[in-house]
Amino acid sequence: TRLFPAVDDTHLPVRQRDLAAYPCAHRNNQILTRYCLSATERDDSCDIDFFVCPVETCNFALCEKCIGLTPVQTLRAKVAQTTYILQNTNLLSFVGLAVIVLAQALYLPVMKSAVSTVFCHSSLQCHYPDCYSPATPEFLATSIVSAFMIVALGVGLVWFLFTSLVRRKRAIMQSSALDGHLTYKTCSEERPHFYGSSGIADTLFVGTPDAVYLRLLARDFSMFKGLYEQYEMRWMFVHPVTFVFKVAILVVVLYSGEPDSLRLIIYSSIVEIVQLLYFVITAPFIDSWLDFLAKSGSLHQVAQLGLMCLYRADTYKDPNAASTTWWMVGLSVVYLILVVVVIGKVAVLPVVRSFREKAKARKEERRKYKARAEANTANAEADGPAYATTARGRAPNGGFEK
């Protein structure tokens, strides 16, 4: 088992509260200290930094001086520490969130290209004028790859997200962590719920108060936590639904008419209004700022489509009319500012505040531990040779400091 540097947020507080936790095994070894260390090394105290065993129930530790790692071993220990942090902290959730954001960013461009190719959209006429009649080897290969992307990304990704959320919600309900706080709520009724069956109705309609759910999320280190942590427990499945709206917009843009045509604007408005109504009726977000941003985004899209209709009417009368264009630009700038403010409020400020608080707490814990170790050393030296101190303020015979 490879030792790794202690994690400040995990191991240092334990050592601070209990001096018997994570003692340096070499400095408490009488044979080692008496016969293997020089007088200078024997009198020298252990470092504050120490290395621990990755097994949670193991108390074995070595200080940095005693472990004596080579540069290569130090690098391996750092890798082991990083792995431990990813498995036991929220960093794994950030990795999962990055994967989710990347999938969302690639979803529409990839799907647009794939759908256009498979269904021979008019935009491909310059490159593939004949499409399937007859299909050239190049177009046929492109169509096969595009069909695969539609199945794997268009359908497979959404299905994967939905089934992952179903399994996660059922695991939460089965864990008994929320017993006594679950409620089954539909449009017609709301009653206490005690987990028994694993039917889809339970999974869809059971929720819990936000305060209780947030306490559970604070201890949730799963990779795809980013799929549901911003939503109320009852609405954990909102994320896959947003992909359905993306596909609907994509189909409308490709096949409802020519660019900027009235039919395209109307159909796009219908999809955006349905999405706006969905967010208004469900109000799925825990944070009211995120809820406000989602509704504002849908409202912004509807307003922009309305202004496009006005622009078409204005340019029909006067081809040089530009007043509506400035309204569209102004509305976009206002919405962009709103997005920046909400992201700063919801995401950036809490992270900065948490980082500063943790750094301050770590610094204070190190100061207290160092002062406590120095006091124990002074007390042991005052008691004479019988209490020749070690790095942890413990006597060579294994006794604790007075």
Disulfide bonds with the S-S distance in Angstrom:
Cys120-Cys131 1.56
